Amino acid sequence: MLKDWTLFEKAWLIISVAIITFLGFLWNDTLLGMISSIAGIICVVLVAKGKISSYLFGIIQCSTYGYISYTYGLYGESMLNLLFFLPSQFIGFYLWWKNRKNANQINGEDVYAKRLNRKQWMYVLVFVVVSYIGYSAFLAKVGANLAGLDGLAVVLSVVAQLLLVLRFAEQWLMWIIINVITITLWIVILVRSGGNDWTLLAMWVAFLINSIYGYVNWLRISKVEGNEAQ
């Protein structure tokens, strides 16, 4: 399974899962929180590596994280995961499988990576601004906690997930911003509520580190391939 992985990638996967598991027991986290965190870490590491199997762990993570977010009143996060991320795992699996590399072309990644052009970037930015204004107002109206941050994280996550499914490297820039916002969001929520799902916070920190590596790796993939499969 890991034969095409670099030493760094193997170490990052093993160490990140081990740390999350250790912190879960140390902080007496909920079992569901630990399952969600571990599945999430494995999922994003596999995405950074361009592995189709990432979607299998994504199904587990979206289901559990969406439920946990709901119990903390993070309705935006909950709806995002249960109503968007969860169905998109099946769509993403299909599209990545359809666009997978031939056996003799594989250098560790299962799929080709693409890049956004200037016109596509403009469409993305307009969509983010308009959607954020509307969705954050909706969340505030239904009484969601931290509607501004929650709404921004949700809108950026939708865009990032669409870019992921379509195999654009720029998804990782979105994920970096999302991870910073969500780390802030969970710190505030856990301190205010006294909740003990701190492994979710650790998971998002690991997500941030992984998103930086993912961006670097996908830039490398797209340059090597020259966007030959679009």
N, C-alpha and C positions, 0 to 999 in steps of 0.2 A: 504493500500500500504506500509506503514512504520511500520507495527506491529512487524516485526522481526528485526527492526533496533535498535541499541543502542542509548542512549541519545546523545553521541558524534556524531554519524553518522547523526542523524536527525538535530542536531545543525549545523554541518558542511555544510550540503546541503543547509539549509535555509540561514545561514549567508553568505556563499560564493555567492549565487545567489543575495542576497540583496546588498552586497558590489559591485558586478559587475554592477548591475542596477544603484545604486547610483552614482558610478564613471562615468558611461556612460552619465548620465544627467549632472554631474558636469563638465566633460571635453567636453561637447557638441559633443559627439562621433556620428558617423553615425549610422543610424538605423540598417543597415546591420551588422555593427561591433558589436553592442549590441546583436542582435539576435544570431550571431555566437558565441559570448563569453558565453552567457547564456546557449545555447544549448550544448556548449563544456563542461561547468562546470557540468551540469546535467549528461552528458554522462560519464565523467570520474569518477564521484562519484558512479554512478550505476555500472561501470565496477569494481571499487574497492570493491564493495559489491557483485560482482558476479551475477548481474542481467541481464537477456537477453534483457530487455527493453532498455538497454544502446544503442543498435544498432539503435533504432528509432531516438534518439537524435543525434547519430553519423552521420546519413544521412544528417540531417539539417546542422550540424557543418561543415562537409567536403565540402558540396556544397558551403556554404557561405564563408568559410575561404579560399578555393581554389581560388575563384574569387577575393577576397580582396588581397591575396598574389600576384596574377597576376598583379593587378593594381600598386603594389609597385615594380615590377620587380623581385620578388622572384620566379623565374620560377621553381626552384626545389621544393619549398613548394607547389606551385600551381599544378604542375604535380603530386606530391605525393598525394595530397588530391583528385584531380579530377579523376586521372587515376588509383590510387591504393586504397587509403583509402575508397573512395565512393563505388566501386564495392565490396570491402572486407567486408563492412557492411552487405551486403546481404548474403555473404558466411558465415561470422561469425554468423549471426543470425541462419542460417540453422544448422551449426555444433553445436552451443551451444544448440539449441532446440533438436537436435538429441541426445545430451549427457546430457540432463537435469536430475536432480535428480527425484526420485519417490516422490510422495506427502508426504509419511511418513518418508522421509529421510531429508527433508528440515530443515535447521537450520538458515534460513535467506538468504542463497545463492542458486542460481538456478542450478549451475553446479559444477562439481568436478574440483579440481586443481591438476596439475602435476608438477614434477621437472625435470630439465635437468640433465643428467648424464655427466661424464667427456668427453666422446666421442662426445656427442651432443654439448657441450660447444666448443670443438675444431673446429667442423664444423662451428659453429656460428661465431667464431672469424676470421677464414680464410675468410669466406664470407664477413664479414664487411670490412676487410683490402683491399681485391681485389676489391670489389664493390666501396669503397670510392675512391680509386685511379682513377678508370675509370670514375666514375660519376662526380667527382669534376672537372676533366679535361674537360669533356663534357660541364658542366655548364660554365666554364671559356671561352670556345670556342664560346658559343652562347651569351656571354655578360651578364650573370646573375650577380646580385649584391652579394657580399660576397660569391663567389662560394665555397670557402673552408668550411666555416661554414655551408652554405646551403646544400652542398653536404653531409657533415658528418651527419647533422640532418636528411636528407632524407634517407640515407642508414640505420642508426640506427632505424629510424621510420619504415622502411619496415620490418626489423628483429623483432622489438618489436610487430608490428601488427600481424605478422605471429605467434609469440609466444602467443599473446593474443587469436587469433582465435583457436589455438591448446590447450589453457588453461594451459600454463606453467607459474608458478609464477615468473620466472626470467625475464619475460617481464618488470616488474616494475623497475629492475635495469637499463634496457635500457631507459625506460621513464624518469628516474631521470636525466640521462646524457643528453638526448634529451631536456628536459625542461630547463636545465641550458644553453645549447647551444642556444636554440631558444629565451630565454629571452635576452641573449646578442645580438643576431641577430636583434631582434625587437627594442631594445634600440638604436642601431646604425642606423637602417633604419629610425625610426621615427624622430630622432634628425637631421639626414642629410636631410630628405625630408620635414620636417615641417608638417608631417601628423598628424591627430588628432584621429587615431584609438587606443588610449591608453588603452581602455578596453581590447584589445587583449593582451597587455603586462600584464595587471592585471590577465587576464585569464591564461596566462602561469605561472605566479607566483602561482596561485591557483592550477594549474596542478602539479607543483613541490611538493607542500605540500601534495596534494592528492596521488601522486605517492609513496611518502614515506609511507603514511598510507596504500596504496594498497599493497605494498610489505609486510608489517608486517601482514596484514590481510590474504593475500594469503598464506603466510608461515604457518599461523595458520590453515587455511583451509586444506592445503596439509598434515600437520602433523596429524590433527584429522581424516582425511579420509584415511590416509595411502596409497594414490594412488590406491584405490580399483577399480576406474573406469578409465581405460586408453583405 
